Amino acid sequence: MSRTRPATVTRAPSAQASSSAPVPDAEPYRVTSEFYDLLHRSRYRRKAQRELASLARSARAGILEVGAGTGIVTEVLAESTSVPVHAVEPSRPMRAVLLSRWAGSTPMRRHVRVYPEPVQELRPIEPVDLMVCVNFVDALPPPTRDRLWSTARAMLRPGGLLVVDRTGPAPVRPTTLSTVDVGDTRYEVSVVASPIAGSRCLRWTFHYRVTAPGGAAREEFESFDLWPVDEAELRAEVSSAGLTAGPERPGLLVFRR
């Protein structure tokens, strides 16, 4: 699971510089893509198997995944279905990992088609009966979210489902997300969300730390500006686009075309 390209992405070059105003990074996910699978794959894959695999098995026409990231969820969808899976990922660094996973996975090579453009610019595809948006929606400002819901209505077959994952509270204090040991080297990631004055946005700053034997450390930072949206607001937006509430599922908000 992955957030798609946020509207503003910034990077602090070192721990010493992280307290100063971060500078914009012209290539979002340049930092994150290196560490994403190592630190998140096991947890996100289990979550996708638990929450999405059965929906994928029920698909009869096609699946559209928006914000496919490195393809962790994409692979689970491909393993669980016999229909085409359309994976949309505009970020070049994340898409590079996605295509590497595609090259080594028979189910992905059989079912998955990868698209580099944002979903709103996607060339016409056959209507699908499942649209998946996970770790993604809060990366979009409200006007772009509205276009996403309109796109969902246009791309889903009648009766098709849109699924959006539920998000937890923002980490207002530095919070460790994952720690992985590879041989004698430790990789870890923490995150903190800070308000931006005069805006609903929160700036999520991810701190990646690699610790080698003897205590030598390498640190990288990457920040994303996100637009938190509560469930009531999201339901109202999707309803305004012409979709209705679908069957309740743990961890997911489900809407029907």
N, C-alpha and C positions, 0 to 999 in steps of 0.2 A: 504494500500500500504506500501511496505517496501523495504528497501535495504537488499539484501542478504548478506551473510558473506563477509566482505571486506578482502582484503589481509592483512592489518595491522589494529589492533584495540588497542586503548590505553585508560587508565582510570586514571584520577587524583582523589585521594581520598578525597580531601577537597578543599574549596575555597582558603585557604592559600597555598596549595600545587600546585594549578593549574598553577602558573606561572613557576614552575620548569618543567624539562623534564618529560612528563608522562611516566609511565611504561606500558609495554604490558599487556593486559588482555587476559588470555588464553581462556576465554569464552565470545566471542562477544555477545553483546546485554544483558548481565547480568543486566546492569543498565536500558537501554532503554525499555526493555520488560515490566518493572513494570508500566511505565508511558504512553506507546505508545497509547493504546486505549483511555484512559481518555483524552489525549490531542489532538489526531488527528482523532478519528473515525468519528465524525460528518462531518468534512470537506472532508476527503478522501472518505467516503461513497457517499456523494453528487456528488463528482467528478466522481466516478466510475459509478453511475447511469446515469450521464449526458453523459459520453464519451464512456462507454463500454457496457452498458446493451443492446443496440440495436444490437451491434455486436454479443453478446452472444446469443441473440434471433435468429440470422441468422445461428448459427452453427448447422450443421447436423450430424457431426461425433464425435467431441470431442473438448475440450478446454484444453490447457496446460498453466498454470500460473507459471511463473518462478520468484522466490523471493516472495512467498505468504505472508511472514511475519506473522502477527497475524490473517490474514484471512478476513480483512475488504473488500478487493476487491473480494476475493473468495466467500464470502457470496452473494454479488451482482450478480456475475456470476451464482452461483447456483440458485438464485431466478429467473434468467432471461432465463434459458435454460432447456431443457429436456435431454441433452446429458451428458456424463461423463465429470467432471472437474478434471484434474490432477494437484494438487497443490504441488509445489516443494518448500521446505523450509529446508535448512540444519541447521539453527541455532536452537539449542535445546530450549533456553528460548523463542524465538518467536514461535516456533512450539508448545510449551506447551499451549500458549494462543490460537493459531489456533485450536488445538484439543479441548480445552474447548469451543470455539465458535461452533465447529462442533457438540459437544455433545448436545448443546441446540438449534440447528437449523434443522428443518425437511428437508428443501431443501438441506442443506449441507450433512446431513446423507444420503439422497437419491442419490446425484449426485457426491459428492467430494471424491476423493481418495488422501491421503496425502503421500508424499514421502520425506524421510529424507536426501537423497543423493543429491549432486549437479546435475544439469540437464545433464552435460556432462557424468555422471556416471549412469544415469537413465537406469533401465532395459527396454527392449523393450516394447513399448505400441503401441496400434493401432494408425495409423496416425490421426492427428487432423486437423481441418480446421480453428482453431484460436489459436494463441500463443500470450500470454500477458506478456509483460515485463514493469512494471511501478515501479518508484523509485528504480531502480536496476542497469541500465547499467553502470553508472559512478562508481559503486563499483568494477568494473572489470578492471584489467590492460589490455592493448591492445591485448596481445596474447590470453588471456582468452576470450575477446570479440570476437575475430576471431573464436574461437572454438564454441562460442554461436551461431554465425550466421550459421556456418556449421551444427550445431545441429538443428537449425530451419529449414533449407532446408531439412534435413533428416526426420524430424518428421512431417512436414506439408504435407497434401495432395496437389496434383496439384490444383492450384487456391486458396489454403488456405492463410490466412492473418497472418502476424506478425505485432503486434502493439507495439510501444515504445513511452513512454510519452516524451513530450518536457520538457527540464529543463530550469529554469531561471538562472540568474546570481548568482555567488557565493556571499554569504554575507561577505564582507570584514570587516564590523564592526559588533559588537554584535547586533543581530536582534531577537526580540521576535517573536516566531512562534505561540504560543498559551497560553492562560490563562484560567483556569477553576476553578470556586469556587464549592466546595463540602461542603455543610453546612457552617461551619465557618472556613474552611481550604482552602487556595488558592494554586493551582498547576500551575506552569508556566515553559515553556521551551524557551530558547534562543539558538542561534547558531552563531558561527563565523568560517570563513574559513581562514586558514593561509597557505602561500606557504611553501613548503619544499625545502630547498636549493639543487640545482643540480637535481631537479626532476620536472616532470609535475604534480605531485600529489599536492593536497590541503588537508590539515588536517582540517576536520570539527569537531569542539568540541561543544558538546551539554551540556548545563548547565541546570539541573533540580533543581528547588527550590520549597520547600513546606513550606508555611508560616501558622503557627497556631495562635490562639488568643494570644494576648500579644506580638506578634512579634517574637516568637520563630521560628527559621527556620532550615530546613534540606536541605543540598545541595549535589547533586551528579553530576558527570561529566563523559562523555564518548566521546571518539574521534575516528573518522574513517578516514582513508586515501583513498581519492577518486581520480579518473582519469577523469577530465572533457573532454568531447568530443563534438565538435560543430556539427551542423546538416550536414554540407557538408562532414565532415570526416566520420560521421556515415553512411550517405547515400553511400559513396564510399565503405566502409567496407562491408555493406550488399549487395551491387551490386556485389562485388567481390566474394561473396558466392553463387551467382546465383539467387538472388531474385530481383524483379523489383519494381519500385515505384507503390504503390496502390492508391486507392481513398483518396483524401484529407479529413481529419477530424479535427475539432478544438481540439487543445491540444495534438494531436497524430501524430506520423509519422507512416505511414502504408506502408507495403511492401507485395508483392504477390509472392507466390511460382509458 
